[in-house]
Amino acid sequence: MTTLRMAVVGTGALGRHHARILSEMPGVELVAVADMNPRAAAETAQRCQTHRCQTRSTGDYRELLGTVQAVVVAVPTSAHRQVAGDFLAAGADCLVEKPIAIDFDEAQELVDLARRHEVLLQVGHVERFSPALTAARPFLHNPKYIRIERFGPFSFRSTDIGVVHDLMIHDIDLVLDLVKVPVADVQALGTSILGEREDCAQARLTFSNGAVADLAANRVSPVVRRQMQVWGPDGCVQIDLAAREVVHYRRSSVLQFGEGPLARARQAGADIEQLKSEVFGTFIEVHKPTVTSCDQLTEELRAFTHCVQTRQQPLVTGEAALEAMLIARRILDKIAAAPWARPVAGSIAARRLAG
């Protein structure tokens, strides 16, 4: 298999990690890194130098068009359409950091460009590669209720987008992938705290099969929390994406086929405290599957490079990211339409109010 010539555009908080991982990946030659800040690009290129990889730097990504087979685009979201679009048009496969673009229309343009030029477009919804989610997957069949909380302190990054595109977009993508039917209804509220865009948001998605997902995102939080709870016919799965822990609760055979705790509690002389201690274990099985220690950003890049080399479709296609952007737009419109809310930048309702 020939060596894959790649570049990274954008050497900020994520881009520099993409570059580091690619520079160490077998079968990949990190040809160059680009950034509008030439010094930042040069520093990243220097850190990526290896005996087999002489990475160069540039302040103008356009110098790389036509010289690489694939690229990671990790520039600010507002520049995704221009930068990724130029590489797609030049015939390069692209991994674009999430969200795919600043709004749905620009996202659609990138998807159309990838189709037209017959190149791969993968979007960096890295939670799809979470080892905790991977461990939980066998227990997530036919979910009926999903709750996800994603909280974190203000990072002073991604200030060109609000929390819906910054954080909640991960969870929109996850629930669309898990439920796999259309969203019938969207309800949402949110508010801005530090700027003009929403910093915290709450959304309820109701799917055409009756499943419900409650999503909460806050990027001005004193605590870090990335937790999921998924209820289905086989019980409940709790997933801590940050701590990488999974717990699966389901009814035991004793509860399904034997005498349950309520029947025992009604018997004369029942030991209620003993029954309490048996709820989890005897009546409800508690299973903690093993979660690997793999790095999900590395797994995402491995998957992308494998797709480039084999021409398989990525796990997170441009079309999948476009679906998430459509739901994000509906959420933002609901937030902006709330009678007590300030207009949220980027939503259709906000543009109507402004016009």
Long-range contacts (C-beta under 8 A, 24 or more apart in sequence): 1-27, 1-309, 3-27, 3-28, 3-29, 4-28, 4-29, 4-69, 4-70, 4-305, 4-308, 4-309, 5-29, 5-31, 5-67, 5-68, 5-69, 5-70, 6-30, 6-31, 6-68, 6-69, 6-70, 6-71, 6-72, 6-305, 7-31, 7-32, 7-33, 7-34, 7-61, 7-64, 7-67, 7-68, 7-71, 7-72, 8-32, 8-33, 8-34, 8-44, 8-71, 8-72, 8-74, 9-33, 9-34, 9-35, 9-61, 9-64, 9-71, 9-72, 9-73, 9-74, 9-75, 9-83, 9-87, 10-34, 10-35, 10-73, 10-74, 10-75, 10-76, 10-83, 10-97, 11-35, 11-37, 11-40, 11-41, 11-43, 11-44, 11-74, 12-40, 12-74, 12-75, 12-157, 13-155, 13-157, 14-74, 14-97, 14-124, 14-297, 15-44, 15-72, 15-74, 15-75, 16-44, 16-47, 17-297, 18-72, 18-74, 18-297, 18-301, 19-44, 19-45, 19-47, 19-48, 19-55, 19-72, 20-47, 20-48, 21-295, 21-297, 21-298, 21-301, 22-48, 22-72, 22-301, 23-48, 23-49, 23-50, 23-53, 23-55, 24-50, 25-301, 25-302, 25-305, 27-305, 27-309, 28-305, 29-53, 30-55, 31-55, 31-56, 31-64, 31-67, 31-68, 32-56, 32-57, 32-58, 32-63, 32-64, 32-67, 32-68, 33-57, 33-58, 34-58, 34-59, 34-60, 34-61, 34-63, 34-64, 35-59, 61-86, 62-86, 65-90, 65-92, 66-90, 66-91, 68-92, 69-93, 69-308, 70-94, 70-95, 70-120, 70-304, 70-305, 70-308, 71-95, 72-97, 72-301, 72-304, 73-97, 74-124, 76-158, 76-160, 77-101, 77-102, 77-158, 77-160, 77-161, 77-165, 78-102, 78-160, 78-161, 80-106, 80-110, 81-106, 81-109, 81-110, 84-110, 84-121, 85-109, 85-110, 85-113, 88-113, 88-114, 88-117, 88-119, 88-121, 89-113, 89-117, 91-117, 91-119, 92-119, 93-119, 93-120, 93-121, 93-122, 93-304, 93-307, 93-308, 94-119, 94-120, 94-121, 94-122, 95-122, 95-123, 95-124, 95-300, 95-301, 95-304, 95-314, 96-121, 96-122, 96-123, 96-124, 97-123, 97-124, 98-123, 98-124, 98-125, 98-126, 98-169, 98-170, 98-173, 98-321, 99-123, 99-161, 99-165, 99-166, 99-169, 99-321, 99-324, 99-325, 99-328, 100-318, 100-321, 100-322, 100-325, 101-325, 102-160, 102-161, 102-165, 102-346, 103-325, 103-329, 103-346, 104-322, 104-325, 104-326, 104-328, 104-329, 107-318, 107-321, 107-322, 107-325, 108-322, 110-318, 111-318, 111-319, 111-322, 114-318, 120-307, 120-308, 120-311, 120-313, 120-314, 121-314, 121-317, 121-318, 122-303, 122-304, 122-307, 122-314, 122-315, 122-316, 122-317, 122-318, 123-314, 123-316, 123-317, 123-318, 123-320, 123-321, 124-300, 124-316, 125-169, 125-170, 125-173, 125-174, 125-316, 125-320, 125-321, 125-324, 126-170, 126-296, 126-297, 126-300, 127-170, 127-171, 127-173, 127-174, 127-241, 127-296, 128-173, 128-174, 128-177, 128-300, 128-315, 128-316, 129-296, 129-297, 129-299, 129-300, 129-303, 129-315, 130-241, 130-244, 130-296, 131-244, 131-291, 131-292, 131-293, 131-294, 131-296, 132-239, 132-240, 132-241, 132-243, 132-244, 132-245, 132-246, 132-291, 133-174, 133-228, 133-239, 133-241, 134-291, 134-292, 135-246, 135-289, 135-290, 135-291, 135-292, 136-230, 136-237, 136-239, 136-246, 136-248, 136-289, 138-289, 139-230, 139-232, 139-234, 139-235, 139-237, 139-248, 139-289, 140-178, 140-230, 140-232, 140-237, 141-232, 141-233, 141-234, 142-232, 142-233, 143-178, 143-179, 143-211, 143-230, 143-231, 143-232, 144-210, 144-211, 144-212, 144-231, 144-232, 144-233, 145-211, 145-212, 145-213, 145-214, 145-229, 145-230, 145-231, 146-175, 146-178, 146-179, 146-211, 146-212, 146-213, 146-214, 146-228, 146-229, 146-230, 146-231, 147-213, 147-214, 147-215, 147-216, 147-228, 147-229, 148-174, 148-175, 148-213, 148-214, 148-215, 148-216, 148-227, 148-228, 148-229, 149-216, 149-217, 149-225, 149-226, 149-227, 150-215, 150-216, 150-217, 150-218, 150-225, 150-226, 151-216, 151-217, 151-218, 151-219, 151-221, 151-223, 151-224, 151-225, 151-226, 152-218, 152-219, 152-221, 152-224, 152-225, 152-226, 153-219, 153-220, 153-221, 153-222, 153-224, 154-194, 154-199, 154-219, 154-220, 155-219, 159-195, 159-197, 161-197, 161-346, 162-190, 162-192, 162-197, 162-198, 162-199, 162-201, 162-332, 162-344, 162-345, 162-346, 163-190, 163-197, 163-198, 163-199, 163-200, 163-201, 163-217, 163-218, 163-219, 164-190, 164-198, 164-201, 164-203, 164-217, 164-328, 164-331, 164-332, 164-335, 165-328, 165-346, 166-217, 166-219, 167-217, 167-218, 167-219, 168-201, 168-203, 168-215, 168-217, 168-328, 168-331, 169-324, 169-325, 169-328, 171-213, 171-215, 171-217, 171-228, 172-205, 172-215, 172-324, 172-327, 172-328, 172-331, 173-316, 173-320, 173-321, 173-324, 174-228, 175-205, 175-213, 175-215, 176-320, 176-323, 176-324, 176-327, 177-320, 178-230, 179-207, 179-209, 179-211, 179-213, 181-207, 181-208, 181-209, 181-211, 182-207, 182-208, 183-207, 183-208, 183-327, 183-330, 184-208, 186-327, 186-330, 186-331, 186-334, 187-334, 188-330, 188-331, 188-332, 188-334, 188-335, 189-334, 189-335, 189-338, 189-341, 190-335, 190-341, 190-344, 191-341, 191-342, 192-342, 192-344, 193-220, 194-220, 196-342, 196-345, 197-344, 197-345, 197-346, 198-332, 198-335, 198-344, 201-331, 201-335, 203-331, 203-334, 205-327, 235-284, 244-291, 244-293, 245-288, 245-291, 246-288, 246-289, 246-291, 247-286, 247-287, 247-288, 248-285, 248-286, 248-287, 248-288, 248-289, 249-280, 249-284, 249-285, 249-286, 249-287, 250-284, 250-285, 250-287, 251-283, 251-284, 251-285, 252-282, 252-283, 252-284, 252-285, 254-282, 254-283, 255-283, 255-284
